[in-house]
Amino acid sequence: MGKTKVNMVIRFLKGMQAEKVNVLGTEEAREDNELVQKVIEDIKLFYELS
């Protein structure tokens, strides 16, 4: 996957985190957002982005 697509996926996941907070509230979204953040970090490590 190219760098542009990887960045698009990361932006999508960050948007999903924000949407979860908007829909569920900060406390309810916390656990899901922590998992999504781990996925973002894993993608960055895999594709060697920082």
Secondary structure, DSSP 8 states (H G I E B T S, - for coil): --HHHHHHHHHHHHHHHHHHHHHH-HHHHHHHHHHHHHHHHHHHHHTT--
